[in-house]
Amino acid sequence: MEVPEKKFPVLLIGNYAPDGQQSMQRFADVMRRGLSELGWAVELLSPAVRLGRLRPGNRGAGKWLGYFDKFVIFPRELRRRLRSPRRPALVHVCDHSNAMYVRALAATPHLVTCHDVIAIRSALGHFPQNPVRATGRRLQALILAGLRRARQIACDSAESQRQLLALGGINPARVTQVNIGLNYPYRPMDEAGCAAVLQAGEKLRPLAGRSYILHVGGNQWYKNRAGVVRIYENFAQKNPSGPDLVMAGATPPPGLAQAVAASDVAGRIHLVGGVSDTELNALYAGAECLLFPSYQEGFGWPVLEAMAAGTRVLTSGRAPLTEIGGAAAAYLDPDDETDAAVRLGALLAEPAQDRQRRTAAGVEQAAKFSTSAMLEGYTALYNQILAVSRTA
């Protein structure tokens, strides 16, 4: 990768730790480490947990104390930082959910990464299945106002860029696309390597030697985890000797856990949370396929991760998942769970030669989304923003 000649101090704005937005924290940390390795003077600044210590958590009183930390204390700290002798030449807000900080950045060249507009669209009533309370609507209005005020916005995918501009009030010239890369070097592993990793972890040991379908995701409504269970139930009833289902990621809410426990195939569904990157790599590499019937995404990291680990992918035939999966992935309609189960069976029944071809195509497709390409895109954008600000 060619390193830009002009480098200057960059301040990255990260997320409030108690909010538990692990993917956003990973993105900010990848940016920090990557820029530092390229020789940039970079600092990652996140809202400190002050009042939030009094009631840990992001619900009830803890949520409101967190709001005070994020929306009252941190903007003041940020303004002081921008007036200090160590003030940065450019500020990069790494997650659009912090776009309200743009108000404090008016005099400083800055960039906001917009990962998706799902929450904003939910607050605007675009998804009746996900009603938003008044406080949530107000928060998303502040985020959208910050995006409309931002000097430059980078979107993870063409679909996220399209959806953002469709909201109106944003000059298309201030929006560009920079694909994000892997936050961990996922890679194919042989059967022995996968088994060794699974055997080493107490909660993963029961999976060693089993054939399984994998799902990775959080509990957001659009991840469609309940749909994953229903698709698998439909598949398993017709394939009693088929693979198990492993659901990795966030601890499921009570409703989903109860649905799994009440399922006729409950003994074949394994809920796994809190895995390390190494363990997740082994879970991907050892899976028959990734089942990812998401309703909406801003990018779709699990699709990319699975392909990088040499695993076949069955995901929703909707952008941006089709951008990420390309011709290597197989697709389903998340609203048609019966047909999705048929497609899952067809993918698993692929002849060995077709499976190898699809796996190789997935590894090749994932290589297009490298961290180095992401860093190159962002550093070029940094220099562009600073050049424009100097001539303004």
C-alpha positions as YAML, in Angstrom:
chain: A
units: angstrom
residues:
- id: 1
  name: MET
  ca: [0.00, 0.00, 0.00]
- id: 2
  name: GLU
  ca: [1.30, 3.44, -0.92]
- id: 3
  name: VAL
  ca: [1.45, 5.73, 2.11]
- id: 4
  name: PRO
  ca: [0.26, 9.31, 1.47]
- id: 5
  name: GLU
  ca: [3.03, 11.90, 1.71]
- id: 6
  name: LYS
  ca: [1.10, 14.36, 3.84]
- id: 7
  name: LYS
  ca: [0.37, 13.21, 7.35]
- id: 8
  name: PHE
  ca: [-1.09, 15.25, 10.17]
- id: 9
  name: PRO
  ca: [-2.51, 14.71, 13.66]
- id: 10
  name: VAL
  ca: [-5.83, 12.84, 13.57]
- id: 11
  name: LEU
  ca: [-8.26, 12.50, 16.47]
- id: 12
  name: LEU
  ca: [-10.61, 9.51, 16.31]
- id: 13
  name: ILE
  ca: [-13.86, 9.73, 18.28]
- id: 14
  name: GLY
  ca: [-14.90, 6.37, 19.67]
- id: 15
  name: ASN
  ca: [-17.97, 5.03, 21.45]
- id: 16
  name: TYR
  ca: [-19.06, 5.06, 25.07]
- id: 17
  name: ALA
  ca: [-17.92, 1.69, 26.44]
- id: 18
  name: PRO
  ca: [-21.05, 0.81, 28.51]
- id: 19
  name: ASP
  ca: [-23.18, 0.94, 25.37]
- id: 20
  name: GLY
  ca: [-21.55, -2.35, 24.38]
- id: 21
  name: GLN
  ca: [-21.27, -1.55, 20.67]
- id: 22
  name: GLN
  ca: [-18.45, -4.01, 20.11]
- id: 23
  name: SER
  ca: [-18.35, -3.79, 16.32]
- id: 24
  name: MET
  ca: [-18.01, 0.00, 16.50]
- id: 25
  name: GLN
  ca: [-15.32, -0.26, 19.14]
- id: 26
  name: ARG
  ca: [-13.49, -2.73, 16.92]
- id: 27
  name: PHE
  ca: [-13.72, -0.42, 13.93]
- id: 28
  name: ALA
  ca: [-12.28, 2.52, 15.88]
- id: 29
  name: ASP
  ca: [-9.47, 0.36, 17.26]
- id: 30
  name: VAL
  ca: [-8.62, -1.02, 13.82]
- id: 31
  name: MET
  ca: [-8.42, 2.56, 12.53]
- id: 32
  name: ARG
  ca: [-6.22, 3.60, 15.45]
- id: 33
  name: ARG
  ca: [-3.81, 0.69, 15.08]
- id: 34
  name: GLY
  ca: [-3.74, 0.86, 11.29]
- id: 35
  name: LEU
  ca: [-3.07, 4.59, 11.09]
- id: 36
  name: SER
  ca: [-0.42, 4.34, 13.78]
- id: 37
  name: GLU
  ca: [1.36, 1.56, 11.90]
- id: 38
  name: LEU
  ca: [1.37, 3.77, 8.81]
- id: 39
  name: GLY
  ca: [3.12, 6.51, 10.77]
- id: 40
  name: TRP
  ca: [0.19, 8.83, 11.42]
- id: 41
  name: ALA
  ca: [-0.06, 10.77, 14.68]
- id: 42
  name: VAL
  ca: [-3.37, 9.36, 15.88]
- id: 43
  name: GLU
  ca: [-5.32, 9.42, 19.13]
- id: 44
  name: LEU
  ca: [-8.56, 7.65, 20.02]
- id: 45
  name: LEU
  ca: [-10.82, 9.62, 22.37]
- id: 46
  name: SER
  ca: [-14.07, 8.20, 23.75]
- id: 47
  name: PRO
  ca: [-16.54, 9.56, 26.32]
- id: 48
  name: ALA
  ca: [-15.31, 8.63, 29.77]
- id: 49
  name: VAL
  ca: [-17.55, 6.71, 32.14]
- id: 50
  name: ARG
  ca: [-18.19, 9.12, 34.98]
- id: 51
  name: LEU
  ca: [-21.80, 9.31, 36.16]
- id: 52
  name: GLY
  ca: [-22.38, 6.00, 34.44]
- id: 53
  name: ARG
  ca: [-20.35, 4.33, 37.17]
- id: 54
  name: LEU
  ca: [-23.15, 5.07, 39.63]
- id: 55
  name: ARG
  ca: [-25.54, 2.73, 37.82]
- id: 56
  name: PRO
  ca: [-23.73, 0.49, 35.34]
- id: 57
  name: GLY
  ca: [-25.74, -0.59, 32.32]
- id: 58
  name: ASN
  ca: [-27.54, 0.97, 29.39]
- id: 59
  name: ARG
  ca: [-31.09, 0.67, 30.68]
- id: 60
  name: GLY
  ca: [-33.17, 2.72, 33.09]
- id: 61
  name: ALA
  ca: [-31.18, 5.13, 35.25]
- id: 62
  name: GLY
  ca: [-27.93, 3.82, 33.81]
- id: 63
  name: LYS
  ca: [-29.01, 4.89, 30.32]
- id: 64
  name: TRP
  ca: [-29.79, 8.43, 31.48]
- id: 65
  name: LEU
  ca: [-26.56, 8.76, 33.42]
- id: 66
  name: GLY
  ca: [-24.77, 7.57, 30.29]
- id: 67
  name: TYR
  ca: [-26.56, 10.25, 28.27]
- id: 68
  name: PHE
  ca: [-25.13, 12.86, 30.67]
- id: 69
  name: ASP
  ca: [-21.62, 11.46, 30.20]
- id: 70
  name: LYS
  ca: [-22.00, 11.40, 26.41]
- id: 71
  name: PHE
  ca: [-24.05, 14.50, 25.63]
- id: 72
  name: VAL
  ca: [-23.17, 16.97, 28.38]
- id: 73
  name: ILE
  ca: [-19.70, 16.19, 29.70]
- id: 74
  name: PHE
  ca: [-17.97, 14.83, 26.59]
- id: 75
  name: PRO
  ca: [-18.77, 17.72, 24.20]
- id: 76
  name: ARG
  ca: [-17.18, 20.11, 26.70]
- id: 77
  name: GLU
  ca: [-14.13, 17.86, 26.97]
- id: 78
  name: LEU
  ca: [-13.92, 17.69, 23.19]
- id: 79
  name: ARG
  ca: [-14.04, 21.46, 22.82]
- id: 80
  name: ARG
  ca: [-11.25, 21.84, 25.37]
- id: 81
  name: ARG
  ca: [-9.21, 19.24, 23.48]
- id: 82
  name: LEU
  ca: [-9.65, 21.17, 20.23]
- id: 83
  name: ARG
  ca: [-8.38, 24.35, 21.89]
- id: 84
  name: SER
  ca: [-5.33, 22.69, 23.42]
- id: 85
  name: PRO
  ca: [-1.77, 22.93, 22.03]
- id: 86
  name: ARG
  ca: [-2.16, 19.29, 20.91]
- id: 87
  name: ARG
  ca: [-5.23, 20.00, 18.83]
- id: 88
  name: PRO
  ca: [-5.62, 17.72, 15.81]
- id: 89
  name: ALA
  ca: [-5.70, 18.83, 12.21]
- id: 90
  name: LEU
  ca: [-8.69, 16.55, 11.55]
- id: 91
  name: VAL
  ca: [-11.30, 14.74, 13.62]
- id: 92
  name: HIS
  ca: [-12.85, 11.45, 12.49]
- id: 93
  name: VAL
  ca: [-16.10, 10.48, 14.23]
- id: 94
  name: CYS
  ca: [-15.90, 6.70, 13.82]
- id: 95
  name: ASP
  ca: [-19.60, 5.98, 14.32]
- id: 96
  name: HIS
  ca: [-22.50, 8.04, 12.99]
- id: 97
  name: SER
  ca: [-24.40, 7.47, 16.26]
- id: 98
  name: ASN
  ca: [-22.03, 10.12, 17.65]
- id: 99
  name: ALA
  ca: [-22.79, 12.61, 14.86]
- id: 100
  name: MET
  ca: [-24.22, 15.04, 17.40]
- id: 101
  name: TYR
  ca: [-20.60, 15.88, 18.29]
- id: 102
  name: VAL
  ca: [-20.29, 17.61, 14.90]
- id: 103
  name: ARG
  ca: [-21.68, 20.72, 16.59]
- id: 104
  name: ALA
  ca: [-18.45, 20.93, 18.59]
- id: 105
  name: LEU
  ca: [-16.35, 20.43, 15.44]
- id: 106
  name: ALA
  ca: [-17.65, 23.29, 13.32]
- id: 107
  name: ALA
  ca: [-14.25, 25.02, 13.07]
- id: 108
  name: THR
  ca: [-12.25, 21.80, 12.67]
- id: 109
  name: PRO
  ca: [-11.98, 19.69, 9.49]
- id: 110
  name: HIS
  ca: [-13.87, 16.51, 10.21]
- id: 111
  name: LEU
  ca: [-15.34, 13.31, 8.86]
- id: 112
  name: VAL
  ca: [-18.15, 11.03, 10.05]
- id: 113
  name: THR
  ca: [-18.35, 7.35, 9.15]
- id: 114
  name: CYS
  ca: [-21.97, 6.33, 8.57]
- id: 115
  name: HIS
  ca: [-22.28, 2.59, 9.03]
- id: 116
  name: ASP
  ca: [-26.03, 2.46, 8.41]
- id: 117
  name: VAL
  ca: [-29.22, 4.51, 8.79]
- id: 118
  name: ILE
  ca: [-31.39, 1.69, 10.17]
- id: 119
  name: ALA
  ca: [-32.02, 3.37, 13.54]
- id: 120
  name: ILE
  ca: [-32.72, 6.74, 11.88]
- id: 121
  name: ARG
  ca: [-35.18, 5.15, 9.47]
- id: 122
  name: SER
  ca: [-36.82, 3.26, 12.33]
- id: 123
  name: ALA
  ca: [-37.34, 6.55, 14.18]
- id: 124
  name: LEU
  ca: [-38.90, 8.00, 11.04]
- id: 125
  name: GLY
  ca: [-41.39, 5.13, 10.90]
- id: 126
  name: HIS
  ca: [-39.91, 3.28, 7.92]
- id: 127
  name: PHE
  ca: [-40.08, -0.03, 9.80]
- id: 128
  name: PRO
  ca: [-43.44, -0.49, 11.56]
- id: 129
  name: GLN
  ca: [-42.16, -3.75, 13.08]
- id: 130
  name: ASN
  ca: [-39.65, -1.71, 15.09]
- id: 131
  name: PRO
  ca: [-41.52, 1.13, 16.85]
- id: 132
  name: VAL
  ca: [-39.33, 3.75, 18.50]
- id: 133
  name: ARG
  ca: [-40.17, 5.68, 21.68]
- id: 134
  name: ALA
  ca: [-40.16, 9.46, 21.89]
- id: 135
  name: THR
  ca: [-36.70, 9.64, 23.46]
- id: 136
  name: GLY
  ca: [-35.31, 7.36, 20.74]
- id: 137
  name: ARG
  ca: [-36.90, 9.49, 18.03]
- id: 138
  name: ARG
  ca: [-35.33, 12.59, 19.56]
- id: 139
  name: LEU
  ca: [-31.90, 10.95, 19.72]
- id: 140
  name: GLN
  ca: [-32.07, 9.84, 16.09]
- id: 141
  name: ALA
  ca: [-33.19, 13.33, 15.06]
- id: 142
  name: LEU
  ca: [-30.05, 14.73, 16.71]
- id: 143
  name: ILE
  ca: [-27.91, 12.14, 14.90]
- id: 144
  name: LEU
  ca: [-29.49, 12.99, 11.53]
- id: 145
  name: ALA
  ca: [-29.02, 16.72, 12.20]
- id: 146
  name: GLY
  ca: [-25.35, 16.05, 12.91]
- id: 147
  name: LEU
  ca: [-24.96, 14.11, 9.68]
- id: 148
  name: ARG
  ca: [-26.59, 16.93, 7.74]
- id: 149
  name: ARG
  ca: [-24.15, 19.36, 9.32]
- id: 150
  name: ALA
  ca: [-21.02, 17.23, 8.79]
- id: 151
  name: ARG
  ca: [-18.35, 18.41, 6.37]
- id: 152
  name: GLN
  ca: [-17.76, 14.94, 4.96]
- id: 153
  name: ILE
  ca: [-19.41, 11.53, 5.40]
- id: 154
  name: ALA
  ca: [-18.01, 8.11, 4.49]
- id: 155
  name: CYS
  ca: [-20.47, 5.22, 4.08]
- id: 156
  name: ASP
  ca: [-19.55, 1.54, 4.42]
- id: 157
  name: SER
  ca: [-21.50, 0.47, 1.35]
- id: 158
  name: ALA
  ca: [-23.21, 1.84, -1.74]
- id: 159
  name: GLU
  ca: [-26.58, 0.86, -0.25]
- id: 160
  name: SER
  ca: [-25.94, 2.77, 2.98]
- id: 161
  name: GLN
  ca: [-24.89, 5.79, 0.90]
- id: 162
  name: ARG
  ca: [-28.09, 5.54, -1.16]
- id: 163
  name: GLN
  ca: [-30.29, 5.27, 1.94]
- id: 164
  name: LEU
  ca: [-28.53, 8.17, 3.64]
- id: 165
  name: LEU
  ca: [-28.98, 10.51, 0.68]
- id: 166
  name: ALA
  ca: [-32.63, 9.45, 0.37]
- id: 167
  name: LEU
  ca: [-33.24, 11.00, 3.80]
- id: 168
  name: GLY
  ca: [-32.62, 14.41, 2.25]
- id: 169
  name: GLY
  ca: [-30.77, 17.49, 3.44]
- id: 170
  name: ILE
  ca: [-27.29, 16.18, 2.60]
- id: 171
  name: ASN
  ca: [-25.20, 17.32, -0.35]
- id: 172
  name: PRO
  ca: [-24.15, 14.22, -2.34]
- id: 173
  name: ALA
  ca: [-20.76, 15.87, -2.93]
- id: 174
  name: ARG
  ca: [-20.08, 15.51, 0.80]
- id: 175
  name: VAL
  ca: [-20.75, 11.77, 0.84]
- id: 176
  name: THR
  ca: [-18.45, 9.04, -0.39]
- id: 177
  name: GLN
  ca: [-18.08, 5.28, -0.01]
- id: 178
  name: VAL
  ca: [-15.20, 3.59, 1.80]
- id: 179
  name: ASN
  ca: [-15.67, -0.14, 2.31]
- id: 180
  name: ILE
  ca: [-14.61, -1.34, 5.72]
- id: 181
  name: GLY
  ca: [-12.25, -4.28, 6.02]
- id: 182
  name: LEU
  ca: [-11.93, -7.24, 8.34]
- id: 183
  name: ASN
  ca: [-11.23, -6.40, 11.97]
- id: 184
  name: TYR
  ca: [-9.44, -9.74, 12.45]
- id: 185
  name: PRO
  ca: [-7.44, -11.86, 9.96]
- id: 186
  name: TYR
  ca: [-10.00, -14.64, 9.57]
- id: 187
  name: ARG
  ca: [-8.63, -17.52, 7.51]
- id: 188
  name: PRO
  ca: [-9.50, -21.08, 6.48]
- id: 189
  name: MET
  ca: [-8.57, -23.80, 8.99]
- id: 190
  name: ASP
  ca: [-8.38, -27.55, 8.52]
- id: 191
  name: GLU
  ca: [-10.56, -29.95, 10.48]
- id: 192
  name: ALA
  ca: [-7.83, -30.75, 13.01]
- id: 193
  name: GLY
  ca: [-7.12, -27.07, 13.64]
- id: 194
  name: CYS
  ca: [-10.81, -26.27, 14.20]
- id: 195
  name: ALA
  ca: [-11.24, -29.24, 16.52]
- id: 196
  name: ALA
  ca: [-8.21, -28.21, 18.60]
- id: 197
  name: VAL
  ca: [-9.61, -24.71, 19.17]
- id: 198
  name: LEU
  ca: [-13.09, -25.98, 20.00]
- id: 199
  name: GLN
  ca: [-11.75, -28.64, 22.37]
- id: 200
  name: ALA
  ca: [-9.73, -26.00, 24.23]
- id: 201
  name: GLY
  ca: [-12.81, -23.95, 25.14]
- id: 202
  name: GLU
  ca: [-15.17, -25.45, 27.73]
- id: 203
  name: LYS
  ca: [-18.35, -24.01, 26.22]
- id: 204
  name: LEU
  ca: [-17.32, -24.94, 22.66]
- id: 205
  name: ARG
  ca: [-16.10, -28.46, 23.46]
- id: 206
  name: PRO
  ca: [-19.53, -30.06, 22.82]
- id: 207
  name: LEU
  ca: [-19.34, -28.79, 19.23]
- id: 208
  name: ALA
  ca: [-16.08, -30.56, 18.40]
- id: 209
  name: GLY
  ca: [-16.69, -33.27, 15.85]
- id: 210
  name: ARG
  ca: [-20.26, -32.10, 15.12]
- id: 211
  name: SER
  ca: [-21.56, -30.94, 11.78]
- id: 212
  name: TYR
  ca: [-23.26, -27.56, 12.18]
- id: 213
  name: ILE
  ca: [-24.74, -24.51, 10.48]
- id: 214
  name: LEU
  ca: [-23.57, -21.22, 12.01]
- id: 215
  name: HIS
  ca: [-25.29, -17.92, 12.66]
- id: 216
  name: VAL
  ca: [-23.40, -14.93, 14.08]
- id: 217
  name: GLY
  ca: [-25.18, -11.78, 15.21]
- id: 218
  name: GLY
  ca: [-26.62, -9.54, 17.88]
- id: 219
  name: ASN
  ca: [-30.17, -9.13, 19.12]
- id: 220
  name: GLN
  ca: [-31.16, -6.14, 16.99]
- id: 221
  name: TRP
  ca: [-34.54, -6.70, 15.35]
- id: 222
  name: TYR
  ca: [-33.11, -6.59, 11.86]
- id: 223
  name: LYS
  ca: [-30.72, -9.49, 12.55]
- id: 224
  name: ASN
  ca: [-33.80, -11.75, 12.41]
- id: 225
  name: ARG
  ca: [-32.50, -14.30, 14.93]
- id: 226
  name: ALA
  ca: [-36.01, -15.66, 15.51]
- id: 227
  name: GLY
  ca: [-36.17, -16.20, 11.75]
- id: 228
  name: VAL
  ca: [-32.90, -18.14, 11.92]
- id: 229
  name: VAL
  ca: [-34.51, -20.54, 14.38]
- id: 230
  name: ARG
  ca: [-37.68, -20.94, 12.29]
- id: 231
  name: ILE
  ca: [-35.72, -21.52, 9.07]
- id: 232
  name: TYR
  ca: [-33.62, -24.14, 10.85]
- id: 233
  name: GLU
  ca: [-36.70, -25.83, 12.35]
- id: 234
  name: ASN
  ca: [-38.21, -26.11, 8.89]
- id: 235
  name: PHE
  ca: [-34.96, -27.51, 7.52]
- id: 236
  name: ALA
  ca: [-34.36, -29.91, 10.44]
- id: 237
  name: GLN
  ca: [-37.83, -31.43, 10.26]
- id: 238
  name: LYS
  ca: [-37.10, -32.50, 6.68]
- id: 239
  name: ASN
  ca: [-33.48, -33.42, 7.43]
- id: 240
  name: PRO
  ca: [-33.45, -35.27, 10.77]
- id: 241
  name: SER
  ca: [-29.83, -36.34, 10.31]
- id: 242
  name: GLY
  ca: [-28.65, -32.96, 9.07]
- id: 243
  name: PRO
  ca: [-26.28, -30.52, 10.79]
- id: 244
  name: ASP
  ca: [-27.00, -28.81, 14.11]
- id: 245
  name: LEU
  ca: [-27.44, -25.04, 14.42]
- id: 246
  name: VAL
  ca: [-24.93, -22.92, 16.37]
- id: 247
  name: MET
  ca: [-25.96, -19.35, 17.19]
- id: 248
  name: ALA
  ca: [-22.95, -17.29, 18.25]
- id: 249
  name: GLY
  ca: [-22.93, -13.70, 19.40]
- id: 250
  name: ALA
  ca: [-24.98, -11.78, 21.93]
- id: 251
  name: THR
  ca: [-26.78, -13.62, 24.73]
- id: 252
  name: PRO
  ca: [-30.30, -14.16, 23.39]
- id: 253
  name: PRO
  ca: [-33.20, -12.29, 25.01]
- id: 254
  name: PRO
  ca: [-35.67, -14.35, 27.07]
- id: 255
  name: GLY
  ca: [-38.17, -14.64, 24.23]
- id: 256
  name: LEU
  ca: [-35.66, -16.16, 21.83]
- id: 257
  name: ALA
  ca: [-34.19, -18.45, 24.46]
- id: 258
  name: GLN
  ca: [-37.68, -19.70, 25.32]
- id: 259
  name: ALA
  ca: [-38.47, -20.27, 21.64]
- id: 260
  name: VAL
  ca: [-35.34, -22.36, 21.29]
- id: 261
  name: ALA
  ca: [-36.13, -24.36, 24.44]
- id: 262
  name: ALA
  ca: [-39.68, -25.04, 23.18]
- id: 263
  name: SER
  ca: [-38.53, -26.10, 19.72]
- id: 264
  name: ASP
  ca: [-38.95, -29.69, 18.58]
- id: 265
  name: VAL
  ca: [-35.27, -29.61, 17.62]
- id: 266
  name: ALA
  ca: [-34.02, -27.82, 20.76]
- id: 267
  name: GLY
  ca: [-31.36, -30.47, 21.32]
- id: 268
  name: ARG
  ca: [-29.78, -29.57, 17.99]
- id: 269
  name: ILE
  ca: [-29.62, -25.81, 18.61]
- id: 270
  name: HIS
  ca: [-26.60, -24.48, 20.52]
- id: 271
  name: LEU
  ca: [-26.49, -20.90, 21.88]
- id: 272
  name: VAL
  ca: [-22.91, -19.71, 22.24]
- id: 273
  name: GLY
  ca: [-21.84, -16.26, 23.43]
- id: 274
  name: GLY
  ca: [-18.67, -14.46, 24.40]
- id: 275
  name: VAL
  ca: [-16.24, -16.21, 22.07]
- id: 276
  name: SER
  ca: [-12.75, -14.93, 21.29]
- id: 277
  name: ASP
  ca: [-11.60, -14.00, 17.79]
- id: 278
  name: THR
  ca: [-9.65, -17.26, 17.56]
- id: 279
  name: GLU
  ca: [-12.70, -19.27, 18.63]
- id: 280
  name: LEU
  ca: [-14.94, -17.41, 16.19]
- id: 281
  name: ASN
  ca: [-12.48, -18.11, 13.37]
- id: 282
  name: ALA
  ca: [-12.66, -21.81, 14.22]
- id: 283
  name: LEU
  ca: [-16.47, -21.69, 14.39]
- id: 284
  name: TYR
  ca: [-16.61, -20.11, 10.95]
- id: 285
  name: ALA
  ca: [-14.04, -22.42, 9.41]
- id: 286
  name: GLY
  ca: [-15.66, -25.55, 10.83]
- id: 287
  name: ALA
  ca: [-19.22, -24.68, 9.79]
- id: 288
  name: GLU
  ca: [-21.09, -26.22, 6.87]
- id: 289
  name: CYS
  ca: [-22.26, -22.70, 6.06]
- id: 290
  name: LEU
  ca: [-23.21, -19.36, 7.57]
- id: 291
  name: LEU
  ca: [-26.98, -18.72, 7.71]
- id: 292
  name: PHE
  ca: [-27.55, -14.95, 7.80]
- id: 293
  name: PRO
  ca: [-31.16, -14.03, 6.89]
- id: 294
  name: SER
  ca: [-30.92, -10.40, 8.00]
- id: 295
  name: TYR
  ca: [-33.69, -7.94, 7.13]
- id: 296
  name: GLN
  ca: [-31.39, -4.92, 6.96]
- id: 297
  name: GLU
  ca: [-27.66, -4.26, 7.21]
- id: 298
  name: GLY
  ca: [-25.27, -1.38, 6.75]
- id: 299
  name: PHE
  ca: [-22.49, -3.71, 5.64]
- id: 300
  name: GLY
  ca: [-22.66, -7.30, 6.93]
- id: 301
  name: TRP
  ca: [-19.40, -8.21, 8.65]
- id: 302
  name: PRO
  ca: [-20.32, -11.88, 9.37]
- id: 303
  name: VAL
  ca: [-20.77, -12.53, 5.64]
- id: 304
  name: LEU
  ca: [-17.29, -11.19, 4.96]
- id: 305
  name: GLU
  ca: [-15.77, -13.01, 7.93]
- id: 306
  name: ALA
  ca: [-17.29, -16.34, 6.96]
- id: 307
  name: MET
  ca: [-16.06, -16.11, 3.38]
- id: 308
  name: ALA
  ca: [-12.56, -15.16, 4.57]
- id: 309
  name: ALA
  ca: [-12.60, -18.29, 6.77]
- id: 310
  name: GLY
  ca: [-13.46, -20.46, 3.76]
- id: 311
  name: THR
  ca: [-17.10, -21.01, 4.66]
- id: 312
  name: ARG
  ca: [-20.11, -20.94, 2.34]
- id: 313
  name: VAL
  ca: [-22.71, -18.23, 2.96]
- id: 314
  name: LEU
  ca: [-26.50, -18.19, 2.62]
- id: 315
  name: THR
  ca: [-27.75, -14.67, 3.24]
- id: 316
  name: SER
  ca: [-30.54, -12.29, 2.29]
- id: 317
  name: GLY
  ca: [-30.67, -11.27, -1.34]
- id: 318
  name: ARG
  ca: [-30.76, -7.60, -0.38]
- id: 319
  name: ALA
  ca: [-28.19, -4.86, -0.67]
- id: 320
  name: PRO
  ca: [-25.67, -4.35, 0.83]
- id: 321
  name: LEU
  ca: [-25.38, -8.09, 1.56]
- id: 322
  name: THR
  ca: [-25.36, -8.71, -2.18]
- id: 323
  name: GLU
  ca: [-22.52, -6.17, -2.46]
- id: 324
  name: ILE
  ca: [-20.48, -8.05, 0.13]
- id: 325
  name: GLY
  ca: [-21.33, -11.60, -0.94]
- id: 326
  name: GLY
  ca: [-21.15, -11.00, -4.69]
- id: 327
  name: ALA
  ca: [-21.39, -14.13, -6.83]
- id: 328
  name: ALA
  ca: [-19.78, -16.26, -4.10]
- id: 329
  name: ALA
  ca: [-22.74, -16.26, -1.70]
- id: 330
  name: ALA
  ca: [-26.11, -17.98, -2.05]
- id: 331
  name: TYR
  ca: [-29.21, -15.92, -1.35]
- id: 332
  name: LEU
  ca: [-32.64, -16.22, 0.23]
- id: 333
  name: ASP
  ca: [-35.71, -14.12, 0.95]
- id: 334
  name: PRO
  ca: [-35.89, -13.57, 4.73]
- id: 335
  name: ASP
  ca: [-39.67, -13.10, 4.45]
- id: 336
  name: ASP
  ca: [-40.13, -16.59, 2.94]
- id: 337
  name: GLU
  ca: [-38.82, -18.96, 5.60]
- id: 338
  name: THR
  ca: [-40.14, -22.10, 3.89]
- id: 339
  name: ASP
  ca: [-38.25, -21.35, 0.70]
- id: 340
  name: ALA
  ca: [-35.22, -20.26, 2.75]
- id: 341
  name: ALA
  ca: [-35.11, -23.72, 4.35]
- id: 342
  name: VAL
  ca: [-35.23, -25.30, 0.88]
- id: 343
  name: ARG
  ca: [-32.36, -23.09, -0.26]
- id: 344
  name: LEU
  ca: [-30.40, -24.04, 2.85]
- id: 345
  name: GLY
  ca: [-30.85, -27.71, 2.02]
- id: 346
  name: ALA
  ca: [-29.80, -27.13, -1.59]
- id: 347
  name: LEU
  ca: [-26.63, -25.30, -0.53]
- id: 348
  name: LEU
  ca: [-25.66, -28.07, 1.89]
- id: 349
  name: ALA
  ca: [-26.28, -30.69, -0.81]
- id: 350
  name: GLU
  ca: [-23.91, -29.10, -3.31]
- id: 351
  name: PRO
  ca: [-21.50, -31.58, -4.91]
- id: 352
  name: ALA
  ca: [-17.95, -31.43, -3.54]
- id: 353
  name: GLN
  ca: [-16.62, -29.74, -6.66]
- id: 354
  name: ASP
  ca: [-19.25, -26.97, -6.50]
- id: 355
  name: ARG
  ca: [-18.61, -26.53, -2.79]
- id: 356
  name: GLN
  ca: [-14.88, -26.10, -3.37]
- id: 357
  name: ARG
  ca: [-15.55, -23.64, -6.18]
- id: 358
  name: ARG
  ca: [-17.90, -21.57, -4.00]
- id: 359
  name: THR
  ca: [-15.48, -21.62, -1.07]
- id: 360
  name: ALA
  ca: [-12.60, -20.43, -3.25]
- id: 361
  name: ALA
  ca: [-14.78, -17.70, -4.73]
- id: 362
  name: GLY
  ca: [-15.69, -16.57, -1.21]
- id: 363
  name: VAL
  ca: [-12.07, -16.29, -0.11]
- id: 364
  name: GLU
  ca: [-11.34, -14.29, -3.26]
- id: 365
  name: GLN
  ca: [-14.37, -12.05, -2.70]
- id: 366
  name: ALA
  ca: [-13.41, -11.39, 0.94]
- id: 367
  name: ALA
  ca: [-9.89, -10.38, -0.13]
- id: 368
  name: LYS
  ca: [-11.40, -7.37, -1.91]
- id: 369
  name: PHE
  ca: [-12.35, -5.93, 1.49]
- id: 370
  name: SER
  ca: [-8.91, -5.66, 3.04]
- id: 371
  name: THR
  ca: [-7.99, -3.47, 5.98]
- id: 372
  name: SER
  ca: [-5.17, -1.96, 3.93]
- id: 373
  name: ALA
  ca: [-7.63, -0.89, 1.21]
- id: 374
  name: MET
  ca: [-9.88, 0.65, 3.88]
- id: 375
  name: LEU
  ca: [-6.98, 2.58, 5.39]
- id: 376
  name: GLU
  ca: [-5.88, 3.74, 1.96]
- id: 377
  name: GLY
  ca: [-9.39, 5.00, 1.26]
- id: 378
  name: TYR
  ca: [-9.62, 6.87, 4.54]
- id: 379
  name: THR
  ca: [-6.17, 8.44, 4.39]
- id: 380
  name: ALA
  ca: [-6.87, 9.68, 0.86]
- id: 381
  name: LEU
  ca: [-10.11, 11.17, 2.15]
- id: 382
  name: TYR
  ca: [-8.30, 12.80, 5.08]
- id: 383
  name: ASN
  ca: [-5.91, 14.54, 2.73]
- id: 384
  name: GLN
  ca: [-8.75, 15.62, 0.48]
- id: 385
  name: ILE
  ca: [-10.67, 17.14, 3.41]
- id: 386
  name: LEU
  ca: [-7.64, 19.01, 4.66]
- id: 387
  name: ALA
  ca: [-6.76, 20.29, 1.17]
- id: 388
  name: VAL
  ca: [-10.29, 21.65, 0.73]
- id: 389
  name: SER
  ca: [-10.27, 23.28, 4.18]
- id: 390
  name: ARG
  ca: [-6.98, 25.04, 3.40]
- id: 391
  name: THR
  ca: [-8.37, 26.57, 0.21]
- id: 392
  name: ALA
  ca: [-11.77, 27.46, 1.70]
...
